[in-house]
Amino acid sequence: MGAVFDVLGESLMGVDISEWPFDKTRRVESQRLEQALGVKELRSPPSVPSYPSKHTPGIPYQRFPRWIFCQECRRMRFAVGHEENGEAPKCAHCGGHMVPMRFIAVCAQRGHVMDVPWGRWAHSQAETDDQRRCRKHELRFDTRSGGSEGLSSLVVHCMTCWASRHLGDLPSRDSLKRIDVRCSGTQPWQRGSFSCDERLEVLQRGATNVTLPETTTALDIPEPSVPARNVEAEIRQHRNFDDVRTGPDGPRASVLIGLIAEDLGVTEDLVLRVARGGAGDSGGADSTAEARQVGPGLLNDEWQAFMQATAVSGEATGTPNFVVSSTELVTDDGSDVHRLLAEKVRDVVLVHRLREVRVLHGYRRYDLAADLVPVDLGRRGRERWLPAIESFGEGIFLSLDEQRLSSWERNDAVMARAKILERRRRDSHIGSRFAEVSPRSVLLHTLAHLLIRRLAFACGYSAASLRERVYSSAGPSTQAGFLIYTAAGDAEGTLGGLVRQGEPPRLAQTLLSALEEAAWCSADPVCRESPGQGLGSLNLAACHGCCLVAETSCERSNVLLDRVLVVGDGTTPGFFGDIVNALRTASAEQI
């Protein structure tokens, strides 16, 4: 919802859940997620058969943008709701097919979206009194021949008074403000108009930052024997949390945040992070995006479920939706490389079947620092529910040796590189969405990326189909591992190729190949010696040539990566640096 959906030459946008046919939705069972998000239940949208009829239930969509133009005669028209008849719009003058305009206006801070007022734009450089007084806007969208290339060759002009203006200046900052256009304060399907003085930005309707979804994911695991306190779930369920979440920087927010922190015995910083969609929100792998940071309570339970599986070697255990078995990483062949690898990697768990529940609880527009638009824009006071989908898949879980990891991360050079990223995270406008940076979190995150890139060559799934889930904690409940998995709504996620690659000796060979590739990037030495790259310089030695993966695969927006902490360099010892050196020695001996 809230995203532009192109289908058969038409452009539509899904409405919020307050207008969904609730009785046609289906309950999605996930008690852990419901408690973590503080909602009564999770529900999936109505399923649509392959050959739907006009009576088939579905999600309502709104035509957007409403300004359309004819591909034949180039006349423009503003489509109104009562004209919709389920058919593609036709030109009233020539009968030609009408298609949507390319640009829309987005509120840079509060997430509103509206049509570009093309009539106002065409008359914004009026030269005569007739053009200034013109109110009958009959517009055409033409291409200017013999002029410059790009947007300057596209012109909107009025056929009544012949006022016109090209689109060359349209994407520039404050282009609509200069012609006295203000934000409507609404989404396209909402009625009425509300005051909003935030800046409008013009984007192409297909741009990736038109909708930046916020999701949370959880695995369906056996219930823990001793449930831990989920502080973030308690914060979300507090009576004052909704008021803080809708305006975390508002005039009343600081008072309400203080009340919540005092009632629950937590810090005000944690309350603010949860309200801004940081500490407990995950995009697992979306986005875009996918999804950012999973609540500690959810991850703790999953970590314990994987640790319980390691106690039963070789035997598949779990529940129908969580079937796991422990295995060995390497067979004992006596080589130094495999011996070192077995010392570094403690456990390997094959996840033969898993169920993932993914919840959408809002989205942002234009920028990750913008306000969160909730999925429910209806009236307050109703019992809260959120849209969710379930998918099934398989995966491989790895954990590192805690004793060796703790010793390594106390190295001064290692801590210095992690502190650089932590300082930048604190200064970044999206930093609150991620947990505090530590050497182990950067190591695990980077290693997961390296393994995803290598597994894609052999597991039968595309790289964009693989996802990561990082378990990193140095607190009382130490965690040092990650899950690489794939999940789909049909049989696509359960083909068995990923589990097969986790069996010995394949996983060890894949991991060694990933480490060997990470030792040299095609952009080295520029990449290895980079003082910072990526969004907000939140990566060190990590680029598209060595570490970055698809946005759908990463739960941290492809930031907080550094392969030097994995393989090392001249000044910083990598956790797997001795293995890389052993590989080089073994290769030299074979020459």
C-alpha positions as CSV (number, residue, x, y, z in Angstrom):
1,M,0.0,0.0,0.0
2,G,1.1,3.6,-0.6
3,A,3.2,2.4,-3.5
4,V,2.7,3.2,-7.2
5,F,1.7,0.1,-9.1
6,D,2.0,0.1,-12.9
7,V,-0.2,-2.4,-14.7
8,L,-1.2,-2.5,-18.4
9,G,-0.2,1.1,-18.9
10,E,-2.2,2.4,-15.9
11,S,-0.8,3.7,-12.7
12,L,-2.5,2.9,-9.4
13,M,-1.9,3.2,-5.6
14,G,-3.1,0.9,-2.9
15,V,-5.1,2.5,-0.1
16,D,-4.5,2.1,3.7
17,I,-6.0,-0.8,5.6
18,S,-8.9,1.2,7.1
19,E,-10.5,0.8,3.7
20,W,-9.8,-2.9,3.2
21,P,-12.6,-5.5,3.3
22,F,-11.7,-6.7,6.8
23,D,-14.1,-9.7,6.7
24,K,-12.3,-11.0,3.5
25,T,-8.8,-10.9,5.1
26,R,-7.3,-14.0,6.7
27,R,-5.7,-14.3,10.2
28,V,-2.0,-14.9,10.2
29,E,-0.9,-16.6,13.4
30,S,2.2,-15.2,15.1
31,Q,1.9,-14.5,18.8
32,R,5.5,-13.4,19.1
33,L,5.0,-10.7,16.5
34,E,1.6,-9.6,17.8
35,Q,3.1,-9.0,21.3
36,A,6.2,-7.3,19.9
37,L,4.2,-4.9,17.8
38,G,1.5,-4.3,20.4
39,V,-1.4,-5.3,18.1
40,K,-4.4,-7.5,18.5
41,E,-3.9,-9.6,15.4
42,L,-2.1,-9.9,12.0
43,R,-4.1,-10.4,8.8
44,S,-3.2,-11.1,5.2
45,P,-4.9,-9.3,2.3
46,P,-7.6,-11.1,0.4
47,S,-6.3,-13.8,-2.0
48,V,-7.2,-13.4,-5.7
49,P,-7.7,-16.3,-8.0
50,S,-6.0,-16.5,-11.4
51,Y,-9.2,-15.6,-13.2
52,P,-11.0,-13.1,-10.9
53,S,-14.5,-11.7,-11.5
54,K,-15.8,-8.3,-10.7
55,H,-17.2,-9.8,-7.4
56,T,-13.8,-11.1,-6.3
57,P,-12.6,-9.4,-3.1
58,G,-9.4,-7.5,-3.2
59,I,-7.5,-4.5,-2.0
60,P,-9.0,-1.1,-3.2
61,Y,-6.7,0.9,-5.4
62,Q,-6.8,4.6,-6.4
63,R,-5.8,5.9,-9.8
64,F,-2.7,7.9,-9.3
65,P,-1.5,10.2,-10.7
66,R,-4.9,11.4,-11.9
67,W,-3.5,13.6,-14.6
68,I,-3.4,11.5,-17.8
69,F,-2.7,12.3,-21.4
70,C,-3.7,10.8,-24.8
71,Q,-0.9,9.1,-26.7
72,E,-2.5,10.1,-30.0
73,C,-3.6,13.8,-29.7
74,R,-1.6,14.6,-26.5
75,R,-4.6,16.2,-24.7
76,M,-4.4,16.1,-20.9
77,R,-7.3,15.3,-18.6
78,F,-7.8,15.1,-14.8
79,A,-9.5,11.8,-14.1
80,V,-12.2,12.0,-11.4
81,G,-13.5,9.1,-9.4
82,H,-17.1,9.0,-10.7
83,E,-15.7,8.4,-14.2
84,E,-14.1,5.1,-13.3
85,N,-15.9,2.1,-14.9
86,G,-13.2,-0.6,-14.6
87,E,-11.9,0.1,-18.1
88,A,-8.7,1.8,-19.2
89,P,-9.4,5.5,-19.9
90,K,-10.0,6.6,-23.4
91,C,-9.6,10.1,-24.9
92,A,-12.9,11.9,-25.4
93,H,-11.7,13.6,-28.5
94,C,-10.0,10.9,-30.5
95,G,-10.6,7.7,-28.6
96,G,-6.9,7.1,-28.1
97,H,-5.4,5.3,-25.1
98,M,-4.6,7.6,-22.1
99,V,-1.6,7.1,-19.9
100,P,-0.5,8.7,-16.7
101,M,1.9,11.7,-16.4
102,R,5.4,10.8,-15.3
103,F,5.8,13.1,-12.4
104,I,4.2,13.4,-8.9
105,A,4.7,15.7,-5.9
106,V,5.9,14.2,-2.6
107,C,6.0,15.9,0.8
108,A,9.6,15.6,1.9
109,Q,8.9,15.3,5.6
110,R,5.4,14.0,6.3
111,G,5.0,11.5,3.5
112,H,2.0,13.1,1.7
113,V,1.7,12.7,-2.0
114,M,-0.3,14.6,-4.7
115,D,-0.5,15.3,-8.4
116,V,1.6,18.0,-9.9
117,P,-0.8,20.9,-10.6
118,W,-0.1,21.0,-14.3
119,G,-2.5,23.9,-15.0
120,R,-0.7,26.1,-12.5
121,W,2.7,24.9,-14.0
122,A,1.7,25.8,-17.5
123,H,0.6,29.3,-16.5
124,S,3.4,30.0,-14.1
125,Q,5.3,32.0,-16.7
126,A,2.3,33.9,-18.1
127,E,3.3,36.7,-20.4
128,T,-0.1,38.4,-21.1
129,D,-3.1,39.4,-19.0
130,D,-5.3,36.8,-20.8
131,Q,-2.9,34.1,-19.8
132,R,-2.9,35.3,-16.2
133,R,-6.7,35.4,-16.0
134,C,-7.2,32.1,-17.8
135,R,-9.2,29.6,-15.7
136,K,-10.3,27.1,-18.4
137,H,-7.2,25.0,-18.5
138,E,-7.4,22.7,-21.6
139,L,-3.9,21.3,-21.6
140,R,-1.6,19.5,-24.0
141,F,1.5,17.6,-23.3
142,D,3.8,18.0,-26.3
143,T,7.4,17.3,-27.3
144,R,9.2,20.3,-28.6
145,S,11.1,19.6,-31.8
146,G,14.5,21.1,-32.6
147,G,15.1,22.1,-29.0
148,S,17.4,20.6,-26.3
149,E,17.3,17.1,-25.2
150,G,15.9,15.9,-21.8
151,L,13.0,17.4,-19.9
152,S,13.4,20.8,-21.5
153,S,12.0,19.3,-24.7
154,L,8.7,18.3,-22.9
155,V,6.2,21.1,-22.7
156,V,2.8,21.5,-21.1
157,H,0.7,24.3,-22.8
158,C,-2.8,25.6,-22.5
159,M,-4.9,25.5,-25.6
160,T,-7.2,28.2,-24.3
161,C,-4.6,31.0,-23.8
162,W,-1.5,29.4,-25.3
163,A,0.5,29.8,-22.0
164,S,3.2,27.1,-21.8
165,R,6.2,26.0,-19.8
166,H,8.7,23.2,-20.3
167,L,9.6,20.6,-17.7
168,G,13.3,21.4,-17.4
169,D,13.0,23.2,-14.1
170,L,10.4,20.9,-12.6
171,P,12.7,18.5,-10.6
172,S,14.7,21.3,-9.1
173,R,14.4,22.1,-5.4
174,D,11.4,24.2,-4.4
175,S,10.2,24.3,-8.0
176,L,6.5,24.1,-6.8
177,K,7.0,26.5,-3.9
178,R,8.1,29.2,-6.4
179,I,4.7,29.0,-8.0
180,D,2.9,29.0,-4.7
181,V,1.9,25.4,-4.6
182,R,1.5,23.9,-1.1
183,C,1.3,20.3,0.1
184,S,-2.3,18.9,0.2
185,G,-1.6,17.2,3.5
186,T,-3.3,14.0,2.3
187,Q,-2.8,10.7,0.5
188,P,-4.5,10.3,-2.9
189,W,-7.4,8.3,-1.6
190,Q,-8.2,10.6,1.4
191,R,-10.9,13.2,1.1
192,G,-10.6,16.8,2.0
193,S,-7.4,18.9,2.4
194,F,-5.3,19.5,5.5
195,S,-2.7,22.1,6.3
196,C,0.9,21.1,5.6
197,D,3.7,23.6,5.2
198,E,6.5,21.1,4.5
199,R,8.6,21.2,1.4
200,L,7.3,19.5,-1.8
201,E,9.7,17.5,-4.0
202,V,8.9,16.4,-7.6
203,L,9.7,12.8,-8.3
204,Q,9.1,10.4,-11.1
205,R,6.3,8.1,-10.1
206,G,8.5,5.0,-10.7
207,A,11.3,6.3,-8.4
208,T,12.4,3.9,-5.6
209,N,12.0,6.6,-2.9
210,V,8.4,7.3,-3.6
211,T,7.6,4.5,-1.1
212,L,10.1,3.2,1.5
213,P,8.4,0.4,3.4
214,E,9.0,-0.4,7.1
215,T,8.5,-4.0,7.9
216,T,9.2,-6.4,10.8
217,T,9.8,-10.1,10.4
218,A,9.9,-13.1,12.7
219,L,10.5,-16.8,12.3
220,D,7.9,-19.3,13.5
221,I,9.9,-21.1,16.2
222,P,9.0,-23.4,19.2
223,E,7.9,-21.4,22.2
224,P,10.9,-20.7,24.6
225,S,10.8,-22.5,27.9
226,V,11.5,-19.3,29.8
227,P,10.1,-16.3,28.0
228,A,12.3,-13.2,28.2
229,R,10.9,-9.7,28.9
230,N,10.3,-7.9,25.6
231,V,10.9,-4.3,26.6
232,E,10.1,-2.9,23.1
233,A,6.8,-4.7,23.0
234,E,5.9,-3.1,26.4
235,I,6.8,0.3,25.0
236,R,4.6,-0.2,22.0
237,Q,1.7,-1.3,24.2
238,H,1.9,1.7,26.5
239,R,-1.1,4.0,26.4
240,N,0.9,7.0,25.3
241,F,3.0,5.3,22.6
242,D,0.7,6.1,19.7
243,D,0.9,9.8,20.4
244,V,4.7,9.7,20.5
245,R,4.9,7.5,17.4
246,T,2.9,10.0,15.2
247,G,5.0,13.0,16.3
248,P,8.3,11.9,17.9
249,D,9.7,15.5,17.5
250,G,6.4,17.3,18.5
251,P,6.0,19.7,21.4
252,R,4.4,17.0,23.7
253,A,6.7,14.2,22.7
254,S,9.5,14.8,25.3
255,V,6.9,14.8,28.2
256,L,5.2,11.6,26.9
257,I,8.6,9.9,26.3
258,G,9.6,10.7,29.9
259,L,6.3,9.2,31.2
260,I,6.8,6.0,29.2
261,A,10.4,5.6,30.3
262,E,9.5,6.2,34.0
263,D,6.6,3.7,33.9
264,L,8.6,0.9,32.3
265,G,12.0,1.6,33.8
266,V,13.8,2.1,30.5
267,T,15.8,5.0,29.0
268,E,14.2,7.8,27.1
269,D,16.6,7.1,24.2
270,L,15.2,3.6,23.8
271,V,11.6,4.9,23.7
272,L,12.5,7.5,21.1
273,R,14.3,4.9,18.9
274,V,11.2,2.6,19.0
275,A,8.9,5.5,18.2
276,R,11.0,6.5,15.2
277,G,10.8,2.9,13.9
278,G,14.4,2.0,14.8
279,A,15.1,-0.4,17.5
280,G,12.3,-2.9,16.9
281,D,11.6,-2.6,13.2
282,S,13.1,-4.9,10.6
283,G,13.0,-5.0,7.0
284,G,14.5,-8.4,7.1
285,A,15.5,-7.9,3.6
286,D,13.3,-5.4,2.0
287,S,14.2,-2.4,1.3
288,T,13.8,-2.2,0.7
289,A,13.6,-2.4,1.9
290,E,13.0,-4.1,2.9
291,A,13.2,-3.5,7.2
292,R,15.7,-2.6,9.4
293,Q,16.4,-3.6,12.9
294,V,14.6,-6.6,14.6
295,G,13.5,-6.4,18.2
296,P,16.0,-8.0,20.6
297,G,13.2,-10.1,22.1
298,L,12.4,-11.7,18.7
299,L,16.1,-12.4,18.0
300,N,16.8,-13.8,21.4
301,D,14.1,-16.4,21.1
302,E,15.3,-17.4,17.7
303,W,18.9,-17.7,18.9
304,Q,17.8,-20.0,21.7
305,A,15.9,-22.1,19.2
306,F,19.0,-22.6,17.1
307,M,21.2,-23.3,20.1
308,Q,18.8,-26.0,21.2
309,A,19.1,-27.6,17.8
310,T,22.9,-27.9,18.2
311,A,22.4,-30.1,21.3
312,V,20.9,-32.9,19.1
313,S,23.6,-33.7,16.5
314,G,22.4,-35.0,13.1
315,E,18.8,-35.5,14.1
316,A,16.1,-33.3,12.7
317,T,14.0,-31.6,15.4
318,G,11.5,-28.8,15.9
319,T,8.0,-28.2,14.8
320,P,6.2,-28.7,11.4
321,N,7.2,-25.1,10.5
322,F,10.7,-25.1,12.0
323,V,12.6,-28.3,11.1
324,V,16.3,-28.0,11.9
325,S,19.3,-30.3,12.3
326,S,22.9,-29.8,13.4
327,T,25.8,-30.8,11.2
328,E,29.6,-30.5,11.0
329,L,31.3,-27.8,9.0
330,V,34.3,-29.9,7.8
331,T,35.4,-33.4,7.7
332,D,38.7,-34.2,9.4
333,D,41.1,-34.2,6.5
334,G,44.1,-33.0,8.5
335,S,44.6,-29.8,6.4
336,D,45.6,-26.6,8.3
337,V,43.0,-24.6,6.5
338,H,40.1,-26.8,7.6
339,R,41.5,-27.1,11.1
340,L,41.6,-23.2,11.4
341,L,38.1,-22.9,9.9
342,A,36.7,-25.5,12.4
343,E,38.2,-23.5,15.3
344,K,36.5,-20.2,14.1
345,V,33.0,-21.6,13.2
346,R,31.4,-23.2,16.2
347,D,28.0,-24.5,15.0
348,V,26.2,-25.2,11.7
349,V,22.5,-25.8,11.7
350,L,20.6,-26.8,8.6
351,V,17.1,-25.3,8.5
352,H,15.1,-27.8,6.4
353,R,11.9,-25.8,6.7
354,L,11.0,-22.4,8.2
355,R,8.0,-20.1,8.3
356,E,8.6,-16.4,8.1
357,V,5.9,-13.8,9.0
358,R,6.5,-10.4,7.5
359,V,4.5,-7.4,8.8
360,L,4.1,-4.0,7.2
361,H,3.5,-1.3,9.7
362,G,4.2,1.9,7.7
363,Y,6.3,3.5,5.0
364,R,8.2,6.7,4.4
365,R,8.5,8.8,1.3
366,Y,11.4,10.7,-0.3
367,D,13.9,10.1,2.5
368,L,14.6,7.6,5.3
369,A,14.6,10.5,7.7
370,A,11.0,11.4,6.8
371,D,8.1,10.7,9.2
372,L,6.5,7.3,9.2
373,V,3.2,7.0,7.5
374,P,1.2,4.3,9.3
375,V,-0.7,1.7,7.3
376,D,-3.9,2.6,9.1
377,L,-5.0,6.1,8.5
378,G,-8.6,5.5,9.8
379,R,-10.1,6.8,13.0
380,R,-8.5,6.3,16.3
381,G,-10.0,4.0,19.0
382,R,-10.4,0.8,16.9
383,E,-8.6,-2.4,17.8
384,R,-5.2,-2.3,16.0
385,W,-4.3,-4.9,13.4
386,L,-1.6,-4.9,10.8
387,P,-1.2,-6.5,7.4
388,A,1.1,-9.5,7.2
389,I,2.1,-12.3,4.9
390,E,3.6,-15.7,5.6
391,S,6.2,-17.5,3.5
392,F,8.1,-20.8,3.8
393,G,11.6,-21.6,3.0
394,E,15.0,-23.1,4.1
395,G,18.3,-21.8,5.3
396,I,21.7,-22.3,6.9
397,F,22.7,-21.0,10.3
398,L,26.3,-20.4,11.4
399,S,27.7,-19.3,14.7
400,L,31.2,-18.3,15.5
401,D,33.4,-19.4,18.5
402,E,32.7,-17.0,21.3
403,Q,36.0,-17.2,23.1
404,R,38.1,-16.5,19.9
405,L,35.7,-13.7,18.9
406,S,35.8,-12.0,22.3
407,S,39.6,-12.0,22.2
408,W,39.7,-10.7,18.7
409,E,37.3,-7.8,19.2
410,R,39.3,-6.4,22.1
411,N,42.2,-5.6,19.7
412,D,42.8,-1.8,19.5
413,A,43.0,-1.7,15.7
414,V,39.7,-3.7,15.4
415,M,37.9,-1.5,17.9
416,A,39.2,1.7,16.2
417,R,37.6,0.7,12.8
418,A,34.3,-0.1,14.6
419,K,34.3,3.2,16.4
420,I,34.6,5.0,13.1
421,L,31.4,3.4,11.9
422,E,29.7,3.9,15.3
423,R,30.5,7.7,15.2
424,R,29.1,8.0,11.7
425,R,26.0,6.0,12.7
426,R,25.3,8.4,15.5
427,D,25.7,11.4,13.2
428,S,23.6,9.9,10.4
429,H,19.9,10.8,9.9
430,I,19.1,7.1,9.7
431,G,21.5,6.0,12.5
432,S,18.7,5.5,15.0
433,R,17.3,2.7,12.9
434,F,20.4,0.5,13.6
435,A,21.8,-0.9,16.8
436,E,25.1,0.3,18.2
437,V,28.0,-0.8,16.0
438,S,30.5,-3.3,17.5
439,P,33.3,-5.3,15.9
440,R,31.3,-8.5,16.0
441,S,28.2,-6.9,14.4
442,V,30.2,-5.6,11.5
443,L,32.1,-8.9,11.1
444,L,28.9,-11.0,11.1
445,H,27.1,-8.7,8.8
446,T,29.9,-8.5,6.3
447,L,30.5,-12.3,6.4
448,A,26.8,-12.9,5.7
449,H,27.1,-10.7,2.7
450,L,30.2,-12.5,1.4
451,L,28.5,-15.9,1.9
452,I,25.3,-14.8,0.1
453,R,27.3,-13.7,-2.9
454,R,29.1,-17.0,-3.1
455,L,26.1,-19.3,-2.4
456,A,24.2,-17.7,-5.2
457,F,26.5,-19.5,-7.7
458,A,25.6,-23.0,-6.4
459,C,22.4,-23.1,-4.4
460,G,19.9,-22.7,-7.3
461,Y,18.4,-19.5,-6.0
462,S,19.2,-16.0,-7.3
463,A,21.2,-13.7,-5.1
464,A,18.2,-11.4,-4.6
465,S,16.2,-14.4,-3.3
466,L,18.6,-15.0,-0.4
467,R,18.3,-13.0,2.8
468,E,20.3,-12.5,6.0
469,R,19.3,-12.4,9.7
470,V,22.2,-11.4,12.0
471,Y,22.3,-12.4,15.7
472,S,24.9,-10.2,17.4
473,S,25.1,-9.4,21.1
474,A,27.9,-9.0,23.6
475,G,25.6,-8.6,26.6
476,P,24.6,-11.1,29.2
477,S,23.2,-13.3,26.5
478,T,26.1,-13.4,24.0
479,Q,25.2,-14.0,20.4
480,A,27.5,-14.4,17.4
481,G,25.9,-15.9,14.3
482,F,23.7,-15.4,11.3
483,L,21.0,-17.1,9.2
484,I,21.1,-17.1,5.5
485,Y,17.7,-18.2,4.2
486,T,15.2,-18.0,1.4
487,A,11.4,-17.8,1.8
488,A,8.6,-17.6,-0.8
489,G,4.8,-17.8,-0.7
490,D,4.9,-21.0,-2.8
491,A,7.2,-24.0,-3.3
492,E,10.0,-21.7,-4.7
493,G,11.5,-21.3,-1.2
494,T,11.7,-25.0,-0.3
495,L,13.5,-26.6,-3.2
496,G,16.3,-27.9,-0.9
497,G,19.3,-26.3,-2.7
498,L,20.3,-24.1,0.2
499,V,20.3,-26.9,2.7
500,R,22.3,-29.1,0.4
501,Q,25.0,-26.5,0.2
502,G,25.1,-26.5,4.0
503,E,26.1,-30.1,4.1
504,P,29.8,-31.0,4.6
505,P,32.1,-30.5,2.8
506,R,30.2,-28.1,0.5
507,L,29.7,-25.3,3.1
508,A,33.3,-25.3,4.1
509,Q,34.4,-25.0,0.4
510,T,31.9,-22.2,-0.2
511,L,33.0,-20.3,2.9
512,L,36.7,-20.6,2.0
513,S,35.9,-19.4,-1.6
514,A,34.1,-16.4,-0.1
515,L,37.0,-15.5,2.1
516,E,39.5,-15.9,-0.7
517,E,37.4,-13.6,-2.9
518,A,37.1,-11.0,-0.1
519,A,40.8,-10.8,0.2
520,W,41.0,-8.9,-3.1
521,C,38.3,-6.6,-4.6
522,S,38.4,-5.5,-8.2
523,A,38.4,-1.9,-6.9
524,D,41.4,-2.4,-4.6
525,P,43.4,-0.7,-3.4
526,V,40.8,2.1,-3.5
527,C,38.1,0.1,-1.8
528,R,40.4,-1.4,0.9
529,E,41.9,1.9,1.8
530,S,38.7,3.9,1.5
531,P,38.0,6.2,4.5
532,G,34.3,5.8,3.9
533,Q,31.8,4.9,1.2
534,G,28.2,4.2,0.6
535,L,25.2,6.0,2.2
536,G,26.6,8.5,4.7
537,S,30.0,6.9,4.5
538,L,28.6,4.1,6.7
539,N,30.8,1.5,5.0
540,L,34.6,1.2,5.0
541,A,36.1,-1.5,2.8
542,A,32.9,-2.5,1.1
543,C,31.6,-1.8,-2.3
544,H,29.6,-3.4,-5.1
545,G,32.6,-5.3,-6.3
546,C,33.1,-7.2,-3.0
547,C,30.4,-6.9,-0.3
548,L,27.1,-5.3,-1.3
549,V,24.1,-7.5,-2.1
550,A,20.6,-6.8,-3.3
551,E,18.5,-4.4,-1.2
552,T,16.0,-7.2,-0.7
553,S,18.7,-9.4,0.9
554,C,20.1,-7.0,3.5
555,E,18.4,-6.1,6.8
556,R,20.6,-3.0,7.3
557,S,20.3,-1.1,4.0
558,N,23.8,-2.3,2.8
559,V,25.6,-0.2,5.4
560,L,27.9,-0.9,8.3
561,L,30.1,-3.2,6.3
562,D,33.9,-3.7,6.4
563,R,35.7,-6.7,4.9
564,V,39.0,-5.7,6.5
565,L,37.5,-6.9,9.8
566,V,36.9,-10.3,8.0
567,V,40.2,-10.8,6.2
568,G,42.5,-8.2,7.7
569,D,45.1,-5.8,6.2
570,G,48.6,-4.6,7.1
571,T,47.5,-2.9,10.4
572,T,44.2,-4.6,11.4
573,P,43.9,-8.3,12.1
574,G,40.9,-9.9,10.4
575,F,39.0,-12.6,12.3
576,F,39.6,-15.0,9.4
577,G,43.0,-13.4,8.5
578,D,45.0,-16.5,9.4
579,I,42.8,-18.7,7.2
580,V,43.3,-16.4,4.2
581,N,47.1,-16.6,4.8
582,A,46.9,-20.4,5.0
583,L,45.0,-20.5,1.7
584,R,47.7,-18.4,0.1
585,T,50.4,-20.7,1.4
586,A,48.6,-23.8,0.2
587,S,48.1,-22.2,-3.2
588,A,51.8,-21.3,-3.4
589,E,52.9,-24.9,-2.5
590,Q,50.8,-26.2,-5.4
591,I,52.6,-24.1,-8.0
